[in-house]
């Protein structure tokens, strides 16, 4: 047997698997080398991980391993792709298997009872586009318009920013879907929800018109699908219109507490349903006196009617006895006038005068985006066409003139052709610019943003909710962590930097914490939630730099763990996403103190 000369290629194969795995992500020629000289190494975990670091190499790798070993496909589907936590491999795999095989793969549960969909954390756009194509292909028993609508709905779920929706609801939807149904509503709602709830959610005034669903209401669909209601609720819904029924369902799932849900059923036909339920719930289930409950609800109705639903959702924290003692504090902060509130909030902030004045001051800056809209739209369309030209696209081309002439549906039709006639990589690479065109055409992109550093009760209370924000600090979150909202509102050493759209909705936000360590002061910028992070950083950083330059603070830290102590005492639990002295999550007051 002749000896193979040790060229650089063969010498490379003598190195460790770890090194080869790292190198393969940089040079696709190493795949050819492995195919010729060391096929078993192609299937090693080190090489697989390396390959998936470079999207360009993944496609070539899939072709090689499938040519070399048919038996590798099940292994690839069941063991490798699910653990990569990436939507990109899913899109590529769809090119090699049938829609039915793809569905079976996505719903296959492992030893931990998880599907591949449970592991995907990045590149969800790839997953959404793959699901749209798969659903369209499988729903071949219904009319074209219904196939497209069902495809849209599943993709809409997959692109959601909440795990409860983009994974839990999505998996159940695909598991329960009736692919033989004659229309999209029968395929989706009836197997997922049952007759009465399906009648409620299928109405166009509930989730929204075809292709224009409401993400806020999508959470209610998820809760209704994943937590089966009592039979008494379903019986009550029989006598209500879909719109009335949705208000009842929304009230029912506002709390996870069975006591609250029983009272919703009791008061189904009452006017002012939420207030009626609260008047029963807080005295009888939580232990707050009727007098205090009535006074509390009257205060909210008078001063913060827009917060009523969120506040009643948040009161579920008082179902836990350890939180009950915080009710007087919660009640009091909404009784105070704005001036009284700020005075009480900062009364124990014992820091140098100049720092105190800078910290207490609220900042607001309006950022106009209107002048940029037209230029951005033209530029986005040009970029899309240029990229398609590079890919050999034969048209039709995207033109601003015919979009304005034929309307938004023509744009959706064009994008549908793009989805089905280009590769996943091309479609996804253009998706951000397509979103921008959608937003600009429909005038949904903000004409302006407002940057704030604020201690507003209302904004702090709503810090967990926004168009692209949903965290454990949302008032309607099902968990005890949201008690941290009370700490954020009452704590003089915590404020919030935020971006608001024209509607006053949170686009992005991060809490700010004033800390003391070894006699010096620092600002810790907590985890960022939402979009346009770079905009907030650009606006916040000069303010913090100015404080540092003036000697008000020694330094600041953005989005990283810190050490120190708060510059003022806590009155209630406060939630931190970053670690403070090694602790992430709820920080509790050393004593209850007195916010009065």
Phi, psi and omega in degrees: 000125184287148181273135179279127179300143181274080175283178179299331181292312182288328177297325180302324183290347178278348180285171183292157177299323181299316181293318180296321178299322178290318183291327185296334180287345180259335189219111182291345178296336179295330176296317177299320180297315179295322181296325182278322192243342183204073184299320180303328181292338176302329186263006181285151180297327181296316180291319180300315180296320179297317180301317186284001174276348182231104183304328182295325185278336184302313182300315179297320181298316180300317179297318182295309186292329179285329174289323185280325188208104178298328182293345183284336182301310177301320179296316180299316183290320189268328188251326189266299187300316182302326185275357181279347175059034187222135180283344183296312178301328178298316180297320180290318180300326181298339180283347185247354181230162179284162177303321180293318177296323180295317179298315180297321178295314183294335182259002178289128182260138181270191183295341177265011180063033178245145175267168174305330180295334180290340186264345188284120181241340183230162180053046180293342177297322178296316179299314182298316180294323178295316180295322179300314179295318181297313182296318179300319180291321184283331183273050188274005179267352185248164180300160183305315182297322179289324177299318181292320180296314179297321176299316178299314185299314181294319176296323178299318177296315184296330182273355181296153184268001183252126182304322181302327180266307189286351177233300185297309179292319181300313181298313180297321179300313180291327179290323186265351187303136175264097185287347180267358183296156183271347176213167189290328180292317178293328180290324187264301194285316187292314176291333182280324191240337190090169192299308188291314178294325178297320178298324180289307187284339181283347181290138187295337181276358181268289180276341180121170180290162179308123179082001182224051183291157180263118183292329179298320181280344180297329177296324178294323176299318180297315181294319180295325181284323187268338177238102183296129183282169176292151180300328180297326178293316180298322178294321179295325182293336182301329185266003185246154172289161178305320181293316176295320180299323180293322178298323178291315180298318179298317178295320182299316183268008177294327177241150172272348183291127180299326179300317177297314183296324176298321181288327175299316178298319180299321186255023185311318186267006182281148169285156183051056188306311184298316180295320179299315181296316181297321179297333175272318189292308186296318176288314190273327183260334182252327178104009177278136184298154178299322180298312180294322179296313180298317180296318180298311181295323178296321178297313181294316181299324182282314189259331184222056182301329180291345181259357188306309183298315180295319181294318179293326175295319182293332183296353177298340178295336182280355174290342177265123189303326183293343180263348187302324184293349179273354182299315178303322178294314180300317179297314186297320185295336178268352173276333185289145171290163179306319181293316179296320180300311183292324178298314180292323183300320188254008187297331181257016177275093184263086179227166178308146188306313184294321177294317180301315180297318180292320183290318182290329182299134174266137182252145176212132181218126178270130181245112182278132178241359189299316184296337184273345189300308182299315180296320180296321181294312179299316181296319181296317179296317178299316181297319179298312181296322179296317179295320179293324178297320177299327182273001179083020179296133184262004179100175005290151181271156180281123182228134182297323182300309183284338174295315180292326182286315187264346175095176186295327180296330177294324177295318178297321178296318179296318180294327177298317177298320179298316181301320187267352184237014174227168178286164179300320182298316182295312182299314183290325179296332180268350186302315179301320180288326176295319177299319181296318178297314177307309186296317182289321180295318183271005178057036177266343176288141185293139173283339179206160173234152174244124176264132182227147156242114196221157171240020182304129178302314184296314182292319177297322181292334181257017185299338184271359184229139176189175180306325178231029180231130168205111184232180179291355176263008173290138182301329181263013177294139179270082180178159184283344183303334184291354171301339179298340176298324180295321176295319181296322182288324188262352188270118182292342180263009180234130173226188181221133169263133188212157170243129179244146172273186184295336179277357183083012179276148179286119174272323178197156180198157173211135176285149176245135180236128176269119185242157175238135177212122178053041176081001179245159183248144182222154172247127176254124177266116185287178181307143179267135174240138175109201183251171174059041180303319183296330178292313180297317180299318181298326181273327182281321187302315179300326179293315179292324177296321178297317178298320180293317180297324180280356179081012180288323176232153178283326182188179175217156179232133180251118171062028180227159182295149185220170173232154180141192177227154179298146182284349175215159185288153174276143173256340182209164180303143180231134183262129175242135175275331173274164178273129172248116184055039177083000183249123174248140181112216184284131171251132188253149178294146178292328173214162185293333178064194184214107179269069183202000000 
